[in-house]
Amino acid sequence: MARLRLGPLLRYVDEGTATVWVEASRPCLAEVRCADGALGSAHTFQIDGHHYALVPVTGLTPGTATPYEVVLDGGTVWPEPDSGFPPSTIRTPAYGDDRATRVAFGSCRWAAPPADEHDPVGPDALDTLASDLAADPDAERPDVLVLLGDQIYADETSPATQEWLARRRDLTEAPGTQVADYQEYTRLYYESWLDPEIRWLLSTVPSSMVFDDHDVIDDWNTSAAWLAEMRDTPWWRERILSGLMSYWVHQHIGNLPPSELAADPVYQAVCATPDGTDALREFVSRADADAGSGSGPARWSYRRDFGRVRLLMVDTRAARVLDEQHRSMLDPKTTDWLRTQALDRAEPCDHLLIGTSLPWLLPHLIHDAENWNAAMSRGERGARWARFGERLRRRADLEHWAAFPASFDGLGEVIAEAGSGPGAPATVSVLSGDVHHAYIAEPRWPEAAPTARVLQLTCSPVHNSIPTGIQLGFRFGWSRAGRALGRAFARHARAAAPRFRWRKTGGPWFGNQLMTLTLRGRSAHLTLNQATPTGHLTHTTSRNLS
């Protein structure tokens, strides 16, 4: 009998359809059977000896919550016997003016250690959310959990994973305690998603995901020089191909609605053969070959609609153009896609959410420092400054939107246009993580300001930490003195002033935390919840946004 190795993960959900992701122990028919009679089935596909299925469930009734079971080759494997958690359910929306859509988001989650071990970075916000929901199944829960990168840490493995790696290979040889291949990537997902609380949470709350650097390696695609150096190492090619393959399997395909999957040639090729490894590897090989050029075959960005709430999840890692004279956060195809989706008035929305793992609006000092570094690295002050700029860029992680000045301005233009004119949404929010703290920032245009309220909403980490010195640096970056120092950087770089200004209107807040947007009609409400040692999420802030 086939066993359930990982999952189930409830991924896409709309008014009548859902997808459920599973990994089985062998090839089999995977079924999802709902208590109300809705069902779905799919045969597993194989990648590198592992067997997965993304099961489309149809016939669901809008506005209902129905428990479900997972059945492999006729045997029920979920829920587990004697589970202490409530039944996993599929909750379908029934969109209307009075219905709220709740979007919870955050990023940067180290896998939590076993419950009987000390947790060096404090309580996990996702574990805590799961415990709160399990204790009160009727409580309000997110309609979607948006995970904005660093779902796994391929370059910072746990002691338990390092022991496992040491039984496979010699850790004195590169890449050492970092993961090296597909099998080692699967270990990271087991460690993270087999956590009992996380496993139940992801089985009952839909999720949308996107990668950031640690899903592959710190500073992934920070510059052309960085990429050239990595390609010269003997272990990088297997690392990047395995990272993209495992991301496609565990995260990407679950982001897509069944209609897009049915038309996706890579998904169809993988499912059409007894072993889809070669088909998937060929696809990610082409994507890697074109990395940094803006001409790759992959588009990892995607759109989700929750009634009149539109979420655009934007790839800010693999879509980069890295030529120093033409650096761009997004390649031309992704730029055009983002603009088209953001300005889509054929299907108007009340709230536009742009998910980007890296914040668009940073503390002013950090923004100006990254802008200055970009100018130095492209040779504005000569070759010596360019070499210094490249070293500093990697050491200080100077690679956010501000480090791609044309892209920073371009995103601002898209947001301003999307938030203006007839049919504009009430709010445009940029959802981000990465920086291991939370804050709210708001831009102000000197003229022709959008009618929508525009916000940068940053929430990180879900489960990680930030040194006290860096906390102080972020606080200083927003200060008057920090802004003055930033202007000095801008003058040295001969950088043009931004086309708009922004200010911090909330935070910074530190700790393991999640933000939740509650969107009802054209109103928006934000809460920030922090995990506490008592095992509960507590409100840090709560405010109306429209």
C-alpha positions in Angstrom: 0.0 0.0 0.0 1.3 3.5 -0.8 2.1 5.7 2.1 1.8 9.5 2.4 5.4 10.8 2.7 4.6 14.5 2.7 1.5 16.7 2.7 -1.4 17.1 2.0 -1.0 20.8 1.2 -4.1 22.7 0.2 -3.0 25.1 -2.5 -5.4 26.7 -4.9 -9.0 27.3 -3.8 -11.8 29.2 -5.6 -15.6 29.0 -5.3 -15.9 25.5 -6.7 -12.4 24.1 -7.3 -9.3 23.3 -5.2 -5.9 21.6 -5.6 -4.3 19.4 -3.0 -0.6 18.5 -3.3 0.8 15.2 -1.9 4.0 13.1 -2.0 3.5 9.3 -1.9 5.9 6.5 -1.2 5.4 4.9 -4.7 3.5 5.3 -7.9 -0.3 5.3 -7.2 -3.6 6.9 -7.8 -4.1 9.8 -5.4 -7.7 10.8 -4.5 -9.2 13.6 -2.4 -12.7 12.7 -1.1 -14.8 15.4 0.5 -17.6 14.9 3.0 -20.0 16.7 0.7 -19.3 14.3 -2.2 -16.9 16.5 -4.1 -13.8 14.6 -5.2 -10.7 14.6 -7.4 -8.0 12.2 -8.5 -4.6 12.2 -10.2 -1.9 9.7 -10.9 1.4 10.5 -9.3 4.3 11.8 -11.4 8.0 10.9 -10.7 10.9 13.2 -10.1 14.3 11.7 -9.1 12.7 8.7 -7.5 10.0 10.7 -5.6 6.3 10.4 -6.4 4.0 13.5 -6.3 0.5 14.4 -7.3 -1.4 17.6 -7.5 -5.0 16.6 -7.2 -7.7 18.9 -8.7 -10.9 18.8 -6.7 -14.1 19.9 -8.5 -17.8 20.1 -7.6 -17.3 22.1 -4.4 -20.1 24.3 -3.2 -19.4 28.0 -2.8 -19.3 29.4 0.7 -18.9 26.0 2.5 -16.3 24.2 4.6 -16.1 20.5 3.9 -13.7 18.0 5.6 -11.7 15.8 3.2 -9.7 12.6 3.2 -6.6 11.7 1.1 -6.8 8.2 -0.4 -3.8 6.5 -2.1 -4.6 3.4 -4.2 -7.8 2.9 -2.2 -6.3 3.2 1.2 -7.1 6.3 3.4 -3.8 8.0 4.5 -5.2 11.3 5.8 -6.2 12.3 8.4 -3.8 10.2 10.4 -5.2 7.8 13.0 -5.6 9.4 16.5 -4.7 12.8 15.1 -5.0 15.5 17.8 -5.9 18.1 15.2 -9.4 19.0 13.8 -10.3 17.6 10.4 -8.6 19.2 7.4 -11.2 21.2 5.5 -11.6 22.9 2.1 -13.3 26.2 2.7 -14.6 27.7 -0.5 -15.5 31.4 -0.8 -18.7 32.9 -1.9 -17.6 36.3 -3.0 -19.9 39.3 -2.4 -19.9 42.8 -1.0 -20.2 41.7 2.6 -17.7 38.9 2.6 -14.2 39.6 3.9 -11.1 38.2 2.3 -8.2 37.6 4.8 -4.7 37.5 3.4 -2.0 36.5 6.0 1.6 36.9 4.9 5.2 36.8 6.0 8.6 35.3 5.0 11.8 33.8 6.2 11.1 30.6 8.2 13.8 28.3 9.6 12.3 24.9 10.3 11.3 24.7 14.0 13.3 22.2 16.1 11.4 19.3 17.7 9.1 20.4 20.6 11.4 19.0 23.2 14.4 21.0 22.0 15.3 24.6 22.8 14.4 27.0 20.0 17.2 29.6 19.6 15.1 32.1 17.6 11.9 31.9 19.7 8.4 30.6 18.8 7.5 30.0 15.2 4.6 32.3 14.1 3.2 29.6 11.8 3.3 26.9 14.5 1.6 29.3 16.8 -1.1 30.2 14.2 -1.7 26.5 13.8 -2.1 25.9 17.5 -4.5 28.8 17.8 -6.7 27.6 14.9 -6.6 24.0 16.1 -7.7 25.1 19.6 -10.7 27.0 18.1 -11.7 25.6 14.7 -14.5 28.1 14.4 -12.1 31.1 14.7 -11.5 33.4 11.8 -8.7 32.1 9.7 -6.8 33.3 6.6 -8.4 32.7 3.2 -4.8 32.4 1.9 -1.4 32.2 3.5 1.1 34.1 1.3 4.6 33.0 1.9 7.0 35.5 0.5 10.3 33.6 0.2 12.8 31.6 2.2 10.5 28.7 2.9 13.6 26.6 3.3 17.3 27.5 3.9 19.4 25.6 1.5 22.6 27.4 2.7 21.9 27.4 6.5 21.0 23.8 7.4 20.1 22.6 10.9 22.4 20.4 13.0 20.0 17.4 12.4 20.2 17.9 8.6 24.0 18.3 8.8 24.2 14.9 10.5 22.0 13.4 7.8 24.2 15.1 5.1 27.4 13.7 6.7 26.0 10.2 6.2 25.7 10.8 2.5 29.0 12.6 1.6 32.1 14.3 2.8 31.2 17.7 4.3 34.8 18.9 4.1 34.2 19.2 0.3 32.1 22.0 -1.2 29.3 22.8 -0.7 29.9 21.5 2.8 26.9 21.7 5.1 24.8 23.3 2.3 22.6 21.1 0.2 24.0 19.8 -3.0 21.3 18.0 -5.0 17.6 17.2 -5.4 17.6 14.5 -2.7 19.1 16.9 -0.2 16.5 19.5 -1.1 13.7 17.0 -0.3 15.2 16.6 3.1 14.7 20.3 3.8 11.0 20.1 2.8 10.5 17.1 5.0 12.1 18.9 7.9 10.0 21.9 7.5 6.6 20.5 6.3 6.5 17.4 8.5 6.4 19.6 11.6 2.9 18.4 13.0 1.5 21.9 13.4 2.8 23.1 10.0 1.5 19.9 8.3 -2.0 20.4 9.6 -2.0 24.2 8.9 -0.9 23.7 5.3 -3.5 21.0 4.9 -6.4 23.3 5.8 -5.4 26.9 4.9 -4.7 27.5 1.2 -1.2 28.9 0.4 0.6 30.9 -2.3 4.4 30.9 -2.4 7.3 32.5 -4.1 11.1 31.9 -3.7 13.8 34.2 -2.4 17.5 33.8 -2.2 17.8 31.3 0.7 15.5 28.8 -1.2 18.6 28.5 -3.4 21.6 30.4 -1.8 22.2 33.7 -0.1 22.7 36.6 -2.6 21.2 34.5 -5.4 21.7 36.5 -8.7 22.9 39.6 -6.9 25.2 40.5 -9.9 26.7 39.4 -13.1 30.1 39.0 -11.4 28.5 36.9 -8.6 26.9 34.6 -11.2 30.1 34.1 -13.2 32.0 33.1 -10.0 29.3 30.6 -9.0 29.3 29.1 -12.5 33.0 28.5 -12.2 32.5 26.3 -9.1 32.2 22.5 -9.7 29.1 22.2 -7.5 26.9 25.1 -8.6 25.2 23.6 -11.6 23.8 20.7 -9.7 22.8 23.0 -6.9 20.9 25.5 -9.0 19.2 22.9 -11.2 18.1 20.9 -8.1 16.9 24.1 -6.4 14.7 25.1 -9.3 13.4 21.5 -9.8 12.5 21.2 -6.2 10.8 24.6 -6.2 8.8 23.7 -9.2 7.6 20.5 -7.6 7.0 21.7 -4.0 5.9 25.3 -4.5 5.4 26.5 -8.0 2.8 24.1 -9.5 0.5 24.5 -6.5 0.4 28.3 -7.1 -1.4 27.8 -10.4 -5.1 27.2 -11.1 -6.1 23.9 -12.8 -6.8 25.7 -16.0 -3.3 27.0 -16.3 -1.8 23.7 -15.3 -3.8 22.0 -18.1 -2.1 24.3 -20.6 1.4 24.2 -19.1 3.7 22.2 -21.4 6.2 21.4 -18.7 3.6 20.0 -16.3 2.0 18.0 -19.2 5.4 16.6 -20.2 6.3 15.6 -16.7 2.9 13.9 -16.1 2.9 12.2 -19.5 6.0 10.0 -18.8 6.7 7.3 -16.2 9.7 9.4 -15.0 9.5 13.2 -15.5 12.9 13.9 -14.2 14.5 14.5 -17.6 11.7 16.7 -18.9 11.8 18.9 -15.8 15.6 19.0 -15.7 15.7 20.1 -19.4 13.3 22.9 -18.6 15.3 24.3 -15.6 18.5 23.8 -17.5 17.3 26.2 -20.2 16.1 28.6 -17.4 19.6 28.5 -15.8 21.4 28.9 -19.1 19.6 32.2 -19.6 19.8 33.4 -16.0 20.7 37.1 -15.8 20.0 37.8 -19.4 16.2 38.4 -19.3 15.5 35.8 -22.0 14.8 32.6 -20.1 11.9 30.3 -20.8 10.5 30.4 -17.2 8.0 32.8 -15.7 7.7 32.1 -12.0 5.4 35.1 -11.4 1.7 34.5 -11.3 -1.7 36.0 -10.6 -4.4 35.0 -8.1 -7.9 36.5 -7.8 -9.9 36.3 -4.6 -13.2 37.9 -5.8 -12.3 41.6 -6.2 -8.9 41.2 -4.5 -6.0 40.7 -7.0 -2.7 39.2 -5.9 0.3 39.5 -8.3 3.2 37.4 -7.0 6.4 38.7 -8.7 9.7 36.8 -9.1 12.5 39.1 -8.1 15.3 36.5 -8.2 15.3 34.5 -11.4 13.8 37.3 -13.5 16.7 39.7 -13.0 18.8 41.2 -15.8 22.4 41.4 -14.4 24.4 43.3 -17.0 25.8 46.3 -15.0 24.9 48.8 -17.6 21.3 47.5 -18.0 20.5 46.1 -14.5 16.9 45.4 -13.9 15.0 43.6 -11.2 12.6 42.2 -13.8 13.3 41.1 -17.3 11.2 42.7 -20.1 8.7 39.8 -20.3 8.0 40.0 -16.5 7.9 43.8 -16.6 5.2 43.6 -19.4 3.3 40.9 -17.5 3.3 42.9 -14.3 2.1 46.0 -16.0 -0.6 44.2 -17.9 -2.0 42.4 -14.9 -1.8 45.5 -12.6 -3.6 47.7 -15.2 -6.3 45.1 -16.1 -9.5 47.1 -16.0 -11.5 44.4 -17.8 -11.7 42.7 -14.5 -11.6 45.6 -12.0 -10.5 45.0 -8.4 -11.0 46.8 -5.1 -7.6 45.9 -3.8 -4.4 45.2 -5.7 -1.7 43.3 -3.8 1.8 43.0 -5.3 3.8 40.3 -3.6 7.6 40.8 -3.9 9.9 39.1 -1.5 12.2 42.1 -1.4 10.7 45.4 -0.1 10.2 48.2 -2.6 10.3 51.0 0.0 13.2 50.8 2.5 14.5 53.1 5.2 15.9 56.2 3.4 19.5 55.6 4.4 19.4 52.1 3.1 17.7 53.1 -0.1 20.3 55.8 -0.8 23.1 53.4 0.1 21.9 50.8 -2.3 21.4 53.4 -5.1 24.9 54.7 -4.4 26.3 51.2 -4.5 24.6 50.5 -7.9 26.2 53.6 -9.3 29.7 52.6 -8.0 29.4 49.1 -9.2 28.6 50.1 -12.7 31.7 52.3 -12.8 30.3 55.8 -12.3 33.4 56.6 -10.2 35.9 54.4 -12.0 37.2 50.8 -11.8 38.5 51.0 -8.2 35.1 52.1 -6.9 33.4 49.5 -9.0 35.4 46.7 -7.4 34.8 48.1 -4.0 31.1 48.4 -4.8 30.8 44.8 -5.9 32.5 43.5 -2.7 30.2 45.7 -0.5 27.1 44.7 -2.4 27.6 41.1 -1.5 28.8 41.7 2.1 25.9 44.0 3.0 23.2 42.4 0.8 22.6 45.6 -1.2 20.2 44.1 -3.7 16.7 45.3 -3.1 14.6 47.4 -5.5 16.7 50.4 -4.7 19.8 48.6 -6.1 18.0 48.5 -9.4 17.1 52.3 -9.8 15.3 52.0 -13.1 13.2 49.1 -11.8 12.4 51.0 -8.6 11.1 53.9 -10.6 9.3 51.6 -13.0 7.4 49.8 -10.2 6.4 53.2 -8.9 5.0 54.2 -12.3 3.0 51.0 -12.6 1.6 51.4 -9.1 0.7 55.1 -9.6 -1.0 54.3 -12.9 -2.8 51.3 -11.5 -4.1 53.4 -8.5 -5.4 56.2 -10.7 -8.4 56.9 -12.8 -11.8 55.3 -13.2 -12.0 51.8 -11.9 -8.9 52.2 -9.7 -8.7 50.0 -6.6 -9.1 51.5 -3.2 -5.7 50.3 -2.1 -2.5 49.2 -3.7 -0.3 47.3 -1.3 3.2 45.9 -1.9 3.6 42.8 0.3 7.3 42.0 1.2 9.5 40.2 3.6 13.3 39.5 3.7 14.5 42.1 6.2 13.6 40.2 9.4 11.3 42.9 10.8 8.0 44.6 10.0 7.0 48.1 9.1 4.5 50.2 7.1 5.7 52.9 4.6 3.6 55.1 2.4 4.7 57.0 -0.7 3.6 60.5 -1.6 3.7 61.8 -5.2 4.3 65.6 -5.7 1.7 65.8 -8.4 -0.8 63.5 -10.2 -1.0 61.4 -7.0 -3.0 58.1 -7.4 -6.5 58.1 -5.9 -5.8 54.7 -4.3 -4.0 54.5 -1.0 -0.5 53.0 -1.6 1.3 51.1 1.1 4.5 49.1 1.5 3.7 46.3 4.0 6.7 44.4 5.1 6.5 41.4 7.5 9.4 39.2 8.4 10.5 36.8 9.9 8.0 34.0 10.4 10.7 32.2 12.3 14.2 33.6 12.4 16.1 36.4 14.1 17.9 39.7 13.6 20.9 40.9 15.6 20.4 43.9 17.9 23.0 46.0 16.0 21.0 45.5 12.7 17.8 46.4 14.6 19.4 49.7 15.6 20.6 50.2 12.0 17.1 49.9 10.6 15.8 52.4 13.2 18.6 54.8 12.4 17.8 54.4 8.7 14.4 56.1 9.1 15.7 58.9 11.3 16.5 62.5 10.3 20.2 61.9 10.7 19.9 58.7 8.6 18.2 60.6 5.8 20.9 63.3 5.9 23.6 60.6 5.6 21.6 59.0 2.7 21.6 62.3 0.8 25.3 62.4 1.1 25.5 59.0 -0.6 23.2 60.2 -3.3 25.3 63.3 -4.0 28.5 61.2 -4.3 26.7 58.9 -6.7 25.3 61.9 -8.7 22.0 60.0 -8.4 18.7 61.6 -9.5 16.2 62.3 -6.7 13.4 59.7 -6.5 10.2 60.8 -8.3 8.2 60.6 -5.1 8.8 60.6 -1.4 7.8 58.1 1.3 7.6 57.9 5.1 7.3 55.2 7.7 3.9 55.2 9.2 4.2 52.1 11.4 7.0 50.1 13.1 9.6 48.9 13.0 8.5 45.8 14.9 10.8 43.0 15.7 10.0 39.3 16.5 8.5 36.3 14.8 5.3 37.6 13.2 2.6 37.5 10.6 0.6 40.4 9.0 -3.0 39.9 8.0 -5.0 42.1 5.6 -8.8 41.9 6.0 -10.4 43.2 2.8 -14.1 43.9 2.7 -15.6 45.8 -0.2 -13.3 48.8 -0.6 -12.2 48.8 3.1 -8.9 47.4 4.3 -7.8 46.6 7.8 -4.3 45.4 8.9 -3.3 43.5 12.0 0.2 42.4 12.9 0.4 39.4 15.2 3.5 38.2 17.0 4.3 34.8 18.4 4.8 34.7 22.1 6.4 32.2 24.5 3.0 31.4 25.8 2.1 29.7 22.5 -0.3 32.3 21.2 -0.3 35.1 18.6 -0.8 38.5 20.1 -1.8 41.7 18.4 1.2 44.1 17.9 -0.8 46.7 15.9 -4.2 47.0 14.3 -5.2 49.8 12.0 -7.6 50.8 9.2 -5.9 51.4 5.8 -8.7 52.9 3.8 
